[in-house]
Amino acid sequence: MSQENTERLGIVTSGSLNKGVEARLDGSASVEDIAVGRYVTIEGKKRRFFGMITDISLGVIDQKLTVTPPDVSDPFIAEVLAGTSTYGTLHISPYLTIGGDATSLTEGPQPVKTIPSHFSPVNSASQQDVELVFGKEDEKRFWIGNPLDMETRLCLDMERLVERSSGVFGKSGTGKTFFTRQLLIGMLQKSKAVNLIFDMHSEYGWEGSSEQGLKVKALKQLFPAKVAVFTLDEESSKRRGVLTDFIVRIGYDEIEPADMALLRQTLNLTEPAIGAVYQFRERFGKNWLEKATNPGNSDETRDLLKELNIHESTFQNLQRGLAIIKRLPFIEPHAPADAVTHILDHLNRGTNVVLEFGKCNDITAYALVANLLTRRIYARYREKTEKAMAENSTGPQPLVITIEEAHKFLNPEVASQTIFGTIAREMRKYNATLLIIDQRPSGIDDEVMSQVGTKATFLLDNERDIDSVLSGVSGKSELKSVLAKLASKQQALIFGHAVPMPVAFQPREYGSAESYKDLIPNGGTEAVKQAEQDIEELWG
Amino acid sequence: MSETQRVGEVIEASSTDFTAQCYELYDSPSLGSLVKTRDADVELYGVVYQAATTSLEPGRRPIARGKDEASEEAVYQSNPQLLKLLKSEFGTLVVGHRQGDKLNHYLPPQPARIHGFVYLCSPEEVREFSLSFAFLNILVNAHLPISTEELTSATLRQMSQVHQDRRSFLVAAGKELALLIGGNLNQLKAILGRIQT
């Protein structure tokens, strides 16, 4: 195997499969040049191991040195002691083995089941090693960034990514949105899945802005033929010059009691009020909301409440909540067109749908619309898949539903009631998965979190958030130290189903004219021309 | 001066060391020099750990003679017999041997022969011998009248003179010592302090 560009770091001195191996750093390698999250290869006698540095420590051969430190101002003494009496230790978590047995040769790197023997040399991983593990950019793999301190292109198998739900986590301002845009472009280009994006802050469909205030293009501008922008707020979209494809309106009759249950906290409804909603639905069918807000004159109301056994105060509580919903600008007594059918039409044609919320971006509107639309899309998808199963044909196109502020839908109190909880748990069978974007992962139900296949996480500093993201991952404490040391911007750790091993990386550049050119496959599309024009304008 | 300078003759020998007498008074090699002697087809290498000048007869001590002389040289000029009544000797610790083409950094099977000629090693030989630091183990473990720190540092100082990159030679030797006597920090510090450039 090629040994180019590798630098010897040290030798393995101890370790266990559970806790990872310890390597003693050579005198020639400086502790200060090593960073956690860096990749190393360990040359065992029979196979090569591929691992990540998860901790770095200092050691001394004699404790006296710590009590009476030698005079290191003398460079001679310092040089003699480095690597002999004083040395650096690396803690390495081995993840994969390369070569060695028949399966490895045919199926590529395998998960580790053993550790390298004593004194195996440890080298920093070369570009080829990383390519061997993560694969090269091809029709399935999308270049998402570079491993930290490396030039190699880190590629993600998009087909694998969409097989399971995935999550992008991180504090506000760490680069979640930029990275998500790239993931969405990757899915659009390299997987068969279509995306439905509930775009709370209107930044995925049309242009958004970076923290420096520069305009950043989004999906519709780059791939006009493959993306449709739906909007809830026509005026806002028009003001921003967005080419919208459809204006979404929701009729009273489309709101179901389950939607109200989800909004219980945001609307400040009591448990009995939710019970009352179900009773109204049972009594009046689809027109329940109309009836519940206008039950008639006071006598009729009293009779109705008596009949349904609903307390006066509960009813008032419910009415207050419903009034908030009715005030939402996109809610109408009767929707002019069925949004779900339109969305599904686009999705079936392989067009990705971005639903912009414009100014209706408060959590009530977002949760209501996302839940309501998704529930019905889910029902249709389920139907189609079951039909396809019966007919032995291929099911509908895989669907990825992207939601932001996921902890509002998937917190332990409502996860069991919302459709997103169901999708996260079992919708994979019906060809639909979630892409969750959230800054507070600890708010998400554990059961849902454990079903998220691939997780990309930017810097998190709340202990509970970190625990929640890393729950159920082997080598959690090691990854924790890597995660805690990420830069506050544009550095992330990705692990789970779609990657053979965890990797800390820097997402590829996004936002410059050059980056758009890279993202768009060759061909004379408008976007390429636009990008070229931008470059010309930029450089004159 | 010839490439390999003859400095004396073995007068006492054991497996671990030998003593040689100089042909000329006060002409013993410097402390820490690498010298060699031959026993049949085996060449023994040793490090000078001690040099002494004493009276030929053990019971007869020299007496002070310079009271009326103007200089120290004048003492010897006025008493030419002194050069015949005194002798210079040096003790050598055996640190390796060459058998055929192979240079070994451990003790030879046989001690040196009495009356074997002792030569000072040439710079090339010193360089070849010091390519490996295995001899340091013998030096730091020897029980000699001289302290280990002094002998080891003197030897390394001597050897470093034949190396073009003196500093890197001493650093490499220092690292070897740090591993050998890592448990004895004071000793290590003392040696390092004595070999600094």
Interface residues (C-beta under 8 A of the other chain):
Chain A: G27 I61 D62 K64 L65 T68 P70 D74 F76 I77 E79 V80 L81 G83 T84 S85
Chain B: R167 L170 V171 G174 K175 L177 A178 L179 G182 G183 L185 L188 K189 L192 Q196 T197
